[in-house]
Amino acid sequence: MKKRIVIALGGNAILDKDASEIGQIETIRDTVKSIMSLDPSQNEIVITHGNGPQVGNLLLQQIFGSSENNPTLSLNTCVSMTQGSIGNWLQNEITNEMNRENLEPKVVVIPTRVLVSSDDHAFVNPEKPIGPFYKELVSDEKENHQYKYFEDRGWRRVVASPEPLEILEIDAIGKMLENGYIVICGGGGGTAYIRDSYQNTLIPTDCVIDKDLVAEKIASNLKADVLIILTGVNNVYLNYKESNETILKKVSVKELREYIEEGKFESGTILPKVKAAVNFINNNPSSQVVITSLENVREISKREVGTIVVSEL
């Protein structure tokens, strides 16, 4: 029986060193080879992806290339644009790889809208970093565009990152999956919308939703067997890079929740991933989460790798 697998792929796994279009596609080509080791002929596969570096760079192009006749596009539209570009690159490289393996290349990209709440505290306290690092701030950028910045190994722009409430395209995602397609969706955490109940309309809003939390929402709705969350390290660690650093190999959701409450994880990096793992297992007690590096994906079908989160040990 086929397993249903949802993969959360980080934007940094797409934009590694070379920010050019060709450089990103070459990185995706290597990424796809790892993902294909999960064998789409034997498993149902959904791929979500981040877009932090890409949407930040696109915003810079918007700002510095703007004019009266070519005005700057919104963050919401830039998220939508990177959903399309990255999704298309992934789709094409997966198609090529499936052709090489003599598999029917059924791959679809579903641009995804995500419902958020206008009352979410993230709109008051933006914390999601996007775009490049700056050694120092250029005053014109800070004053003229009214952006907020956070200092961490340099200055970086931060935007609101509200909790995802509903995946508006989830039925379409499920139907494509049932019809044998590899589905690419939830790109960049999806484009965010707020529902106006009085006028029965959806209003686009400027923010970047965490792609791991959106991946969890998609995986829970699809009742996935496995949620794979990819990051830059092979495992989750307690007290990362400190003298008392501890590697987590297999952990129960109860134990992981306690570590979160004790503040054992960095808020901007691994914390959203472990929160997504807890949420998913709470909703799907018979399933599991694997948090690991892209390099380890090829080993997942052969042995236990990374940090595995389950309901009970």
VOMINU-322230 format. One record per residue (C-alpha): x, y, z. Coordinates in steps of 0.5 Angstrom, whole numbers, plus 500, padded with zeros to 3 digits. Layout:
! VOMINU-322230
XYZ
...
! end
This chain:
! VOMINU-322230
500500500
503507498
505512504
502519503
509523504
509531505
516534504
517541507
523544503
527550505
528556501
535556502
535549499
534552493
538559493
544556496
550560493
548562486
542567486
542567479
536563475
541558473
544557479
537556483
535551478
542547478
541547486
533544485
536539480
540536485
535537490
530533486
535527485
534527493
527527493
526522488
529517492
522517496
520513489
514516487
511510484
511507491
509513495
504519494
508525495
507533496
512538496
512545500
517550499
520556502
521562499
525567504
531569500
527569493
522574496
526578499
531579493
524580489
522585493
529589493
528589485
521592486
524597490
530599486
526598479
520602481
518608477
511612476
510607470
512601473
510601481
512597486
508590487
506588494
509583498
503579497
504579490
511577490
510571495
505569489
510570484
515566487
510561488
510560481
517561479
520556484
514551483
515551476
523550476
521544481
516541476
520541470
526538474
522533477
519531470
526531467
528526473
521522472
523521464
530519466
527513470
521512465
516514470
510517467
511525469
505527473
507533476
502539478
503546481
498549485
498556487
496556494
492561498
492561506
487564511
490568517
487572522
487580522
487579530
494575529
499578534
504577528
502583525
503588531
510584532
513582525
519577526
520573520
526575516
526575509
532577504
539578504
543580510
546587511
552589514
549596516
542599514
542604508
538610511
533611505
531604505
529604513
526611513
523612506
520605506
518604513
521597514
523593520
529590521
532585526
540585527
542577527
549576524
548583520
541587519
535583516
528585514
523582518
515582516
509579520
508571520
501569522
499563524
495559518
488557519
486554513
489552506
484554501
486549496
486543500
481539496
484541489
491538492
487532495
484530488
491531484
494527489
489521489
489522481
497520481
500527481
506529485
503536488
507542489
503547493
504552499
510555496
513560501
507558506
502560501
499567499
495570505
488572505
484575511
476573510
471579511
465576513
461582512
462583505
464575504
470577500
478575501
483580502
490579500
495581506
502583506
506577510
510571510
507565513
512560516
512554511
513549516
507550519
503551513
506544511
503541517
497544516
497541509
499534512
494534517
488535512
491530508
492525513
499524511
503518514
510522514
511529514
519530512
521537515
528539511
533543515
540545515
543540520
542532520
538532527
534537532
539539538
538541545
542547547
545547540
552549539
553549547
558545551
552541553
549540546
545534546
542530539
535528539
534522535
527519537
523523541
515523543
511529542
510530550
518530551
518535545
513539548
516540554
523542551
519547547
516550554
523550557
526554551
531549548
530551541
532558537
526561535
528564528
530557526
528550529
523552533
517553528
519546525
519542532
512546533
510544526
512536528
508537535
502540531
502534526
503528531
497531535
493531529
495524527
498520532
499514528
504518523
511520524
515526523
522526520
526533521
533532518
538535512
536534505
543530504
539525509
533524505
536518500
537514507
530515509
527509506
533505508
534506515
532511521
535518520
534525523
530526529
524522528
518525532
512520534
506520539
509515544
516511545
! end
